[in-house]
Amino acid sequence: MDIDCLAENWSLPCGDCQLAKTAMSNIVYPSRLRLRGVSARNLGPKSRKGHSIPESQIREGYTEQEIRSGMKVLDSEKILEQWQPINPASFALALTLAIGWDEDIGSDYFEVYVIANQIRDQINLNRRSVIFVEEFDWPSLKQSLLNILDKCEGKKWKESVRALRKRFEWEYDGNAEYESWVK
């Protein structure tokens, strides 16, 4: 005999409602926050105490001559995948993350600084968005960023932005119009 469970909006054979409800709660839905792109740059001299420079510098861009010569230009994520630091324990990068919502076309930019523990006392940053690591390992770092996105995901974009701003610098931080929107 079929029983309609109006409170739960189920219409299943008697006794199967709880089983179906449990099965539905175990479904893993795909993440709605999307990491659409990553760009990297070395931290500028203003962020360093004294004249200390991390040993490992990532390539930032290409010369006009290289581009004209037909050299294959890599996007930032490919550069990060292929980068082999001289000293993986001595680097300081600023990553700009393009983060979007679901299948929407647009994305907002969030910045995070990734610094090797070995040189953390040489870097002068008063930011909330710093990740310290033992050494550079792009696959692990990317997975950590994706885990942060999972933890920051809300039911709506605005909720997600609120959570992301606790971990990263948002491109609209300080803009009064957007500050009031996100509250």
C-alpha positions as CSV (number, residue, x, y, z in Angstrom):
1,M,0.0,0.0,0.0
2,D,1.3,3.5,-0.9
3,I,1.2,6.2,1.7
4,D,1.8,9.9,0.9
5,C,4.2,11.4,3.4
6,L,3.0,15.0,2.9
7,A,5.3,16.5,5.5
8,E,8.4,15.1,3.7
9,N,6.9,15.4,0.2
10,W,7.5,11.7,-0.5
11,S,5.1,9.3,-2.1
12,L,6.6,5.9,-1.6
13,P,5.4,2.5,-0.4
14,C,4.8,2.3,3.3
15,G,8.0,2.2,5.4
16,D,10.3,3.2,2.5
17,C,10.1,6.9,3.2
18,Q,12.9,6.9,5.8
19,L,15.1,4.6,3.7
20,A,14.7,6.9,0.6
21,K,15.3,10.0,2.7
22,T,18.5,8.5,4.1
23,A,19.6,7.5,0.6
24,M,19.0,11.0,-0.7
25,S,21.0,12.6,2.1
26,N,24.0,10.4,1.2
27,I,24.2,11.8,-2.4
28,V,27.3,13.9,-2.9
29,Y,26.3,17.0,-4.9
30,P,29.0,18.7,-7.0
31,S,30.6,21.8,-5.6
32,R,29.1,25.1,-6.8
33,L,32.2,27.2,-6.3
34,R,34.6,26.9,-9.2
35,L,38.3,27.7,-9.3
36,R,38.4,29.0,-12.9
37,G,42.0,30.2,-13.0
38,V,45.1,31.0,-11.1
39,S,47.8,33.5,-11.8
40,A,51.0,33.9,-9.9
41,R,53.6,36.6,-9.3
42,N,56.6,37.1,-7.0
43,L,56.0,39.3,-4.0
44,G,57.4,42.7,-4.6
45,P,60.3,44.3,-2.7
46,K,58.0,46.3,-0.4
47,S,56.9,43.0,1.2
48,R,60.4,42.0,2.1
49,K,62.3,43.1,5.2
50,G,65.6,44.6,4.2
51,H,66.9,43.3,0.9
52,S,66.2,39.6,1.4
53,I,65.0,37.9,-1.7
54,P,63.6,34.4,-1.9
55,E,66.0,32.1,-3.8
56,S,63.2,30.8,-6.0
57,Q,61.5,33.3,-8.4
58,I,58.7,32.3,-10.7
59,R,58.8,33.5,-14.3
60,E,56.4,36.5,-14.7
61,G,55.4,36.9,-18.3
62,Y,57.3,36.8,-21.6
63,T,59.4,39.3,-23.5
64,E,58.1,40.7,-26.7
65,Q,60.9,39.0,-28.6
66,E,60.0,35.6,-27.2
67,I,56.3,36.1,-28.2
68,R,57.3,37.2,-31.7
69,S,59.6,34.2,-32.1
70,G,56.6,31.9,-31.8
71,M,57.6,30.6,-28.4
72,K,54.8,28.6,-26.8
73,V,53.2,30.9,-24.2
74,L,51.9,29.0,-21.1
75,D,49.1,30.1,-18.9
76,S,49.8,30.7,-15.3
77,E,48.5,27.4,-14.1
78,K,50.8,25.5,-16.6
79,I,53.7,27.6,-15.4
80,L,52.9,26.6,-11.8
81,E,52.6,22.9,-12.8
82,Q,56.0,23.0,-14.5
83,W,57.9,25.3,-12.1
84,Q,60.8,23.7,-10.3
85,P,62.0,26.2,-7.7
86,I,65.8,26.4,-7.2
87,N,65.0,26.0,-3.5
88,P,61.5,24.8,-2.9
89,A,61.7,26.0,0.8
90,S,62.6,29.6,-0.2
91,F,59.8,31.2,-2.2
92,A,57.1,33.8,-1.8
93,L,54.2,34.1,-4.3
94,A,51.0,36.0,-4.6
95,L,48.3,33.9,-6.2
96,T,45.2,35.5,-7.8
97,L,42.4,33.1,-7.9
98,A,39.5,33.5,-10.3
99,I,36.5,32.0,-8.4
100,G,33.1,31.7,-9.9
101,W,29.7,30.3,-9.0
102,D,28.2,27.2,-10.7
103,E,27.9,27.6,-14.4
104,D,27.9,31.4,-14.3
105,I,30.2,33.0,-16.8
106,G,31.9,35.5,-14.5
107,S,34.3,35.2,-11.6
108,D,35.6,37.4,-8.9
109,Y,39.3,37.6,-8.0
110,F,40.7,36.7,-4.6
111,E,44.3,37.0,-3.7
112,V,46.3,34.8,-1.3
113,Y,50.0,34.8,-0.4
114,V,51.9,31.5,-0.3
115,I,55.2,31.7,1.6
116,A,57.7,29.1,2.6
117,N,58.0,28.7,6.3
118,Q,61.8,29.0,6.1
119,I,61.5,32.6,5.0
120,R,58.3,33.7,6.8
121,D,60.2,36.0,9.1
122,Q,61.7,37.8,6.1
123,I,58.4,38.7,4.7
124,N,56.6,41.8,5.9
125,L,52.8,41.2,5.4
126,N,49.9,42.3,7.5
127,R,47.3,40.3,5.6
128,R,44.7,37.8,6.6
129,S,45.3,35.8,3.4
130,V,48.6,34.0,3.9
131,I,49.3,30.3,3.6
132,F,52.6,29.1,4.9
133,V,54.0,25.8,3.5
134,E,57.2,23.9,4.1
135,E,58.0,23.8,0.4
136,F,56.5,24.5,-3.0
137,D,54.4,21.6,-4.3
138,W,51.8,22.8,-6.8
139,P,49.5,19.7,-6.7
140,S,49.3,19.8,-2.9
141,L,48.8,23.5,-2.8
142,K,46.1,23.4,-5.5
143,Q,44.3,20.6,-3.5
144,S,44.5,22.8,-0.4
145,L,42.9,25.7,-2.3
146,L,40.1,23.5,-3.5
147,N,39.5,22.2,0.0
148,I,39.2,25.8,1.2
149,L,36.7,26.5,-1.6
150,D,34.7,23.5,-0.4
151,K,34.6,24.8,3.2
152,C,33.6,28.3,2.0
153,E,30.7,27.2,-0.2
154,G,27.4,28.6,0.9
155,K,23.9,28.1,-0.4
156,K,24.2,31.3,-2.4
157,W,27.1,33.3,-4.0
158,K,26.8,36.0,-1.3
159,E,27.3,33.5,1.5
160,S,30.3,32.0,-0.2
161,V,31.8,35.4,-0.7
162,R,31.5,36.2,3.0
163,A,33.3,32.9,3.8
164,L,36.0,33.4,1.1
165,R,36.8,36.9,2.4
166,K,37.8,35.4,5.7
167,R,40.5,33.4,3.8
168,F,41.4,35.6,0.9
169,E,41.6,39.2,-0.2
170,W,38.6,40.0,-2.4
171,E,39.0,42.3,-5.4
172,Y,36.2,44.5,-4.0
173,D,37.4,44.8,-0.5
174,G,37.2,48.4,0.6
175,N,34.6,49.3,-2.1
176,A,31.6,50.7,-0.1
177,E,29.0,49.5,-2.6
178,Y,30.2,45.9,-2.5
179,E,30.9,46.0,1.2
180,S,27.2,46.8,1.9
181,W,26.1,44.2,-0.6
182,V,28.0,41.4,1.0
183,K,26.8,42.2,4.6
